[in-house]
Amino acid sequence: MTESVISETRRAPASEVSVAVVIPVKNGGAYLRRVIPPLLSGGECRIVVVDGGSNDDTGEVARSLGAEVIRNETSMGPAGARNLGVERIESDVVLFVDADCVPHPGLVDRVRETFEEDSELVSVTGSYDSLPWAQGFFSQYMNLRHHVVHQQAKQEGATFWTGCGAVRRDAFLEAGGFDVVRFPTPQIEDLELGMRLRKMGKTKLDPKMQVTHLKNWTLRSVVQTDIRDRGLPWTKLILDSGEMPNDLNLKASQRFAAALSPMVLVGLMALPWILWTQTWWALGVVAVVVTAATWINFSLLRDFARIRGLAFATGAGLFHQVVLSYSATTFALGTLSFLLDRKAASELDGDRLDRAMQLAFAKYDPVALGGAVGTVLSSGLFLATAFLLVRDGAGAGPNLSLLGHYLIGFETSWPGALIGAAEALALGFAFGWALAQAINAVIGLHELSFRRQVMALQQKEAP
């Protein structure tokens, strides 16, 4: 079978693209029974399974389904396994599929047609579908988050993903394949390769290239993967390259959502106390913050609700705030670790050091922070006053009257609510502007201190 496929590939006209599939696996016999058959649904296709020292029936299952098996007695990690698989094939295009991802029928044909239609295309990647196999909350959240984010991502200039991603073999070899030294275990080896592939030509995301994920996620595996296997190495990769992608989970809106998430969580936890003490201005602030977070993530929550219902979307939305919060903390810790790493510091030139510092010590925009604080205070005061007026009518006069000592013309009435909102906006803007300046001054001192440390390390490491 192998020889016939290779010979047919050599005789094929230039316009016909040959595709081979590489699947790294360890102890995945049960998965392969579901993964391999759909790959053969479109006709003959060479499938190479790289077995990293399995002690189950992985090899026998793969061979019985028509795949070629390359076995290593010890695990090479997925990056090394994929590199080895590419070395053993001669096809024009390599399609990588994870061993726990069941391809939709016709996937190989779609990959072939995509590369035949665009001779300049270097790589194309897909996504999980909206029907993950595991039904637990964390499995549904992780898989559906991936699905929704990738379905909404920009299609041109996409990064690479090995769950379901195809690349021209020549470009893969020219790029040097996966970095097995930097990523001996499954982390972000595909994202790092994608950054190199983007410099070589056109890369794209095809939302219709989908696979069903079989992984069963738990809270522990979610946090461990997000922090150890994705967040920290991705932070280092961003700082090392000086590139901050504005796509997928790193869109500007998502970065703002991550900065907002701690306030959302604190506000929601304080909500019982706020209601018990009837601190209405605080209720208004919480309402504004939660509304802003909901608006930023509206498309994600909307699709969660469409796929799994409103109850799931509500729970997933709350957990997403937790994920955003620890992701922001991970980036901050990863940045400090990177800047204090002797080897990384010694390899930074002047421009890359400046870019790394700008990413690590991003300063606040005084106008933006002033506007945000003013809007929150103004909206909170107006909502709190409006709530009292609707609830108590004419009897609402004494409530919030203390603020009249600080806000000229404010009283618990509709005209007073408008006057108070306008004054709160102005005072909040002034406070936020001043706060941003103070924070930026502190950040500047820390930046100067770290810059001196890094430059001292560079001078010490210099020959």
C-alpha positions in Angstrom: 0.0 0.0 0.0 2.8 2.4 0.9 4.7 1.9 -2.3 1.7 2.2 -4.5 0.7 5.5 -2.9 4.2 6.9 -3.3 4.4 5.8 -6.9 1.0 7.4 -7.7 2.1 10.6 -6.1 5.2 10.7 -8.3 3.1 10.1 -11.4 0.4 12.7 -10.4 0.1 15.9 -12.4 1.4 19.1 -10.9 -2.1 20.3 -10.1 -3.0 17.2 -8.1 -1.9 17.5 -4.5 -1.1 14.4 -2.4 -2.0 14.4 1.3 -0.7 12.1 4.0 -1.8 12.1 7.6 0.5 11.9 10.7 -0.9 11.0 14.1 1.3 10.9 17.2 -0.1 8.6 19.9 0.7 6.8 23.1 -1.8 4.2 24.5 -4.5 5.4 22.2 -5.8 2.2 20.7 -9.4 2.9 21.7 -9.2 6.4 20.2 -7.7 5.2 16.9 -10.7 2.9 16.2 -12.7 6.1 15.9 -10.1 8.4 14.4 -8.7 6.5 11.4 -11.8 5.3 9.6 -13.1 8.9 8.8 -9.7 9.7 7.3 -10.2 6.9 4.7 -13.8 7.9 3.8 -12.7 9.9 0.8 -10.6 7.2 -0.7 -7.0 6.0 -0.4 -4.8 8.0 1.9 -1.5 7.2 3.6 -1.8 7.4 7.4 1.4 7.3 9.5 0.9 6.6 13.2 3.9 7.4 15.4 3.6 5.2 18.5 5.6 6.6 21.5 6.1 3.4 23.5 2.5 2.3 24.0 1.8 -0.7 26.2 -1.7 -1.3 24.9 -2.9 -2.5 21.5 -2.2 0.8 19.7 0.1 -0.6 17.1 -2.2 -3.6 16.3 -5.3 -1.4 16.0 -3.5 1.1 13.7 -2.2 -1.6 11.4 -5.6 -3.4 11.3 -7.2 -0.2 10.1 -4.7 0.3 7.3 -2.2 2.7 8.9 1.6 2.5 8.8 3.1 2.3 12.3 6.4 3.8 13.4 7.2 2.6 16.9 9.6 4.1 19.5 10.2 2.3 22.7 10.2 5.6 24.6 8.1 8.6 24.0 9.6 11.4 21.9 6.8 13.8 22.8 4.3 14.9 20.2 6.7 17.4 18.5 9.4 14.8 17.9 6.8 12.2 16.8 5.3 14.5 14.2 8.8 15.4 12.9 9.6 11.7 12.5 6.4 11.0 10.7 7.0 13.8 8.2 10.4 12.3 7.5 8.9 9.0 6.5 6.5 10.4 3.9 6.8 12.0 0.5 3.4 13.7 0.0 3.0 17.3 -1.0 0.9 18.1 2.1 1.0 16.8 5.7 -2.2 16.7 7.7 -1.6 16.5 11.4 -4.5 15.0 13.5 -4.3 14.4 17.2 -5.0 10.9 18.4 -8.1 12.1 20.4 -9.7 14.0 17.5 -12.2 12.3 15.3 -12.2 14.0 11.9 -15.4 14.8 10.1 -15.9 12.7 6.9 -14.3 14.3 3.9 -11.6 16.1 5.8 -8.7 14.8 3.6 -10.6 15.7 0.4 -11.2 19.2 1.8 -7.5 19.7 2.6 -6.5 18.4 -0.8 -8.9 20.8 -2.6 -7.9 23.7 -0.4 -4.2 23.4 -1.4 -5.1 22.7 -5.1 -7.1 25.9 -5.3 -4.3 28.1 -3.8 -0.7 27.3 -4.9 0.6 30.0 -2.5 -1.0 28.6 0.6 1.5 27.3 3.2 -0.8 26.0 5.9 -4.5 25.7 6.9 -5.9 24.8 10.2 -9.3 23.8 11.5 -11.1 23.6 14.9 -13.1 21.4 17.3 -16.7 21.0 16.4 -19.7 21.9 18.6 -20.4 18.3 19.7 -17.5 17.3 22.1 -17.7 13.7 23.2 -17.2 14.2 27.0 -20.3 15.7 28.6 -18.8 17.1 31.9 -19.0 20.8 32.4 -15.2 21.5 32.1 -15.0 19.3 28.9 -17.9 21.2 27.4 -16.5 24.6 28.4 -13.0 23.9 27.0 -14.0 22.3 23.8 -16.8 24.7 23.0 -14.6 27.7 23.9 -12.1 26.5 21.4 -14.8 25.9 18.8 -16.4 29.3 19.2 -13.2 31.3 19.4 -11.9 29.6 16.2 -15.1 30.0 14.4 -15.0 33.7 15.0 -11.3 34.2 14.4 -9.9 35.9 11.3 -9.3 33.4 8.5 -6.2 35.0 6.9 -2.8 35.0 8.5 -3.9 32.3 11.0 -1.6 30.4 13.3 -1.1 26.7 13.3 -2.9 24.0 15.3 -2.0 20.3 15.3 -5.4 19.0 16.4 -6.4 19.4 12.8 -3.8 21.3 10.7 -2.2 20.8 7.3 1.0 22.2 5.9 3.0 21.8 2.7 5.8 19.4 3.4 8.5 21.5 1.7 7.5 24.5 3.8 7.5 22.4 7.0 11.0 21.1 6.3 12.2 24.5 5.3 10.9 25.9 8.6 12.8 23.2 10.5 9.7 21.3 11.8 8.6 21.4 15.4 11.1 22.6 18.0 11.7 19.5 20.0 14.4 21.1 22.1 12.2 23.9 23.3 9.0 21.8 23.5 9.8 18.2 24.5 6.3 17.9 26.0 2.9 18.9 24.6 2.7 22.7 25.0 2.6 25.3 22.3 4.9 23.7 19.7 2.2 24.2 17.0 1.8 27.9 17.8 5.5 28.5 17.6 5.7 26.7 14.3 2.8 28.8 13.1 4.7 32.0 13.8 7.5 30.8 11.5 5.1 29.6 8.8 3.4 33.0 8.7 6.7 34.5 7.6 7.0 32.1 4.7 3.7 32.7 3.0 -0.1 32.5 3.2 -1.7 30.8 6.2 -5.4 30.5 6.9 -8.1 29.0 9.1 -10.9 27.0 7.6 -13.9 27.0 10.0 -15.4 24.0 8.1 -12.4 21.8 8.8 -13.6 20.3 12.1 -12.9 17.4 14.4 -14.7 16.0 17.4 -12.6 16.1 20.6 -12.6 13.0 22.8 -10.7 14.4 25.8 -12.3 14.4 29.2 -11.3 17.6 30.9 -11.3 18.2 34.7 -10.8 21.4 36.7 -7.3 20.3 37.4 -6.4 19.6 33.8 -8.0 22.8 32.7 -5.9 25.0 35.1 -2.8 23.0 34.6 -3.0 23.2 30.8 -3.9 26.9 30.8 -1.1 27.9 33.1 1.8 25.4 32.8 1.4 24.2 29.2 -0.1 27.2 27.5 0.1 30.4 29.4 3.7 30.5 30.7 5.3 29.2 27.5 3.1 31.4 25.3 4.1 34.4 27.4 7.8 33.6 26.9 7.2 33.1 23.2 5.4 36.5 22.8 8.2 38.3 24.7 11.0 36.5 22.9 9.5 37.3 19.5 8.2 40.8 20.3 4.9 39.8 18.7 1.5 40.2 20.4 -1.1 38.6 18.2 -4.4 40.3 17.9 -6.4 37.2 17.4 -8.0 34.2 19.1 -7.6 34.5 22.9 -5.2 37.4 22.6 -7.6 39.9 20.9 -7.4 43.4 22.3 -10.9 42.9 23.6 -9.9 39.8 25.5 -6.9 41.5 27.0 -9.2 44.2 28.3 -11.7 41.5 29.5 -8.8 39.8 31.4 -8.0 43.1 33.1 -11.6 43.6 34.0 -12.2 40.0 35.3 -10.9 40.5 38.9 -13.3 43.4 39.4 -16.1 41.2 38.1 -15.3 38.4 40.5 -14.9 40.7 43.5 -18.1 42.5 42.7 -20.1 39.2 42.4 -18.6 37.9 45.6 -19.5 41.1 47.4 -23.0 41.2 46.0 -24.7 39.5 49.1 -23.1 42.1 51.4 -24.1 44.9 49.1 -27.7 43.8 49.0 -27.7 43.2 52.8 -26.3 46.7 53.6 -28.3 48.3 50.8 -25.2 50.0 49.5 -26.8 51.0 46.2 -23.9 52.9 44.7 -21.8 49.8 45.0 -24.6 47.8 43.4 -24.5 50.3 40.5 -20.8 49.8 40.1 -21.1 46.0 40.1 -23.9 46.3 37.5 -21.8 48.4 35.2 -18.7 46.2 35.5 -20.7 43.0 34.9 -22.5 44.6 32.0 -19.2 45.6 30.4 -17.7 42.1 30.9 -20.9 40.5 29.4 -20.8 42.9 26.5 -17.2 42.1 25.7 -17.8 38.3 25.8 -21.3 38.5 24.3 -20.6 36.5 21.1 -19.0 33.7 23.2 -21.9 33.6 25.7 -24.4 33.8 22.9 -23.0 30.8 21.2 -22.7 28.9 24.5 -26.4 29.5 25.0 -27.2 28.5 21.4 -25.3 25.3 21.7 -25.9 24.2 25.3 -28.6 26.5 26.7 -28.8 29.5 29.0 -28.0 27.6 32.2 -24.7 26.4 30.7 -23.9 29.8 29.3 -24.4 31.4 32.7 -22.1 28.9 34.4 -19.5 29.0 31.6 -19.6 32.8 31.6 -18.8 32.9 35.4 -16.0 30.3 35.0 -14.7 32.2 32.0 -14.1 35.2 34.3 -12.0 32.9 36.6 -10.0 31.7 33.5 -9.4 35.3 32.4 -8.3 36.3 35.8 -5.7 33.6 36.3 -4.6 34.0 32.7 -3.8 37.7 33.3 -1.8 36.7 36.4 0.0 34.0 34.5 1.1 36.5 31.9 2.4 38.9 34.5 4.3 36.2 36.3 5.6 34.8 33.1 6.8 38.2 32.0 8.8 38.8 35.3 10.3 35.3 35.0 11.3 36.0 31.4 13.0 39.3 32.2 14.9 37.9 35.1 16.1 34.8 33.1 19.8 35.2 32.6 19.9 33.4 29.2 16.9 35.3 27.8 18.3 38.6 29.0 21.7 38.0 27.5 20.1 37.3 24.0 17.9 40.4 23.9 19.2 43.2 21.6 18.1 46.8 22.1 15.0 46.7 20.0 13.7 43.4 21.4 14.5 44.6 24.9 12.4 47.7 24.3 9.5 45.6 22.9 9.7 43.2 25.8 9.7 46.0 28.3 6.7 47.6 26.6 4.7 44.4 26.8 5.8 43.7 30.3 5.3 47.1 31.7 2.3 48.3 29.7 1.2 51.7 31.0 -2.4 53.0 31.5 -3.9 55.5 29.2 -4.9 58.3 31.5 -7.8 59.4 29.3 -9.1 55.9 28.9 -8.9 55.1 32.6 -10.4 58.5 33.5 -13.3 57.9 31.2 -13.8 54.4 32.5 -13.8 55.4 36.2 -16.0 58.4 35.4 -18.5 56.3 33.4 -18.7 53.7 36.2 -19.2 56.2 39.0 -21.7 58.2 36.9 -23.7 55.2 35.8 -23.6 53.7 39.3 -24.9 56.9 40.9 -27.6 57.3 38.4 -28.7 53.6 38.6 -28.8 53.7 42.4 -30.8 56.9 42.4 -33.2 55.6 39.8 -33.7 52.4 41.8 -34.6 54.4 44.9 -37.0 56.6 42.9 -38.7 53.7 41.3 -39.0 51.8 44.6 -39.9 54.6 47.0 -41.2 57.4 44.8 -41.6 60.6 46.8 -40.3 58.9 49.9 -36.9 58.5 48.4 -35.7 62.0 49.3 -33.6 61.3 52.4 -31.7 58.4 50.7 -28.2 59.3 49.4 -28.7 62.8 50.7 -25.1 62.8 52.2 -23.8 63.0 48.6 -25.4 66.4 48.4 -22.5 67.7 50.5 -20.0 66.7 47.8 -22.0 67.0 44.6 -23.5 70.5 44.2 -27.2 70.3 43.3 -27.5 66.5 43.8 -30.7 65.2 45.5 -32.7 62.0 45.2 -34.9 63.2 42.4 -34.8 62.7 38.6 -33.2 66.2 37.9 -30.8 65.5 40.8 -29.9 62.2 39.4 -28.9 63.8 36.1 -26.9 66.5 37.9 -25.2 64.0 40.1 -24.3 61.7 37.1 -22.7 64.6 35.3 -20.7 65.7 38.3 -19.7 62.1 39.1 -18.5 61.7 35.5 -16.3 64.8 35.8 -14.9 63.8 39.3 -14.4 60.2 38.2 -12.5 61.3 35.1 -10.2 63.5 37.2 -9.7 60.7 39.7 -9.0 58.1 37.0 -6.6 60.4 35.2 -4.7 61.1 38.3 -4.7 57.5 39.3 -3.3 56.5 35.9 -0.5 59.0 36.2 0.4 57.7 39.7 0.3 54.0 38.5 2.4 54.9 35.5 5.0 56.5 37.6 5.3 53.4 39.8 5.4 51.2 36.7 8.1 53.4 35.2 10.2 53.0 38.3 9.8 49.2 38.2 10.6 49.2 34.5 13.8 51.2 35.0 14.8 48.9 37.8 14.3 45.8 35.6 15.9 47.4 32.6 19.0 48.0 34.7 19.1 44.4 35.9 18.7 43.0 32.4 21.4 45.3 31.0 23.7 44.3 33.9 23.1 40.7 33.1 23.8 41.3 29.4 27.1 43.0 30.2 28.1 40.2 32.6 27.3 37.6 29.9 29.0 39.5 27.1 32.3 37.9 26.0 
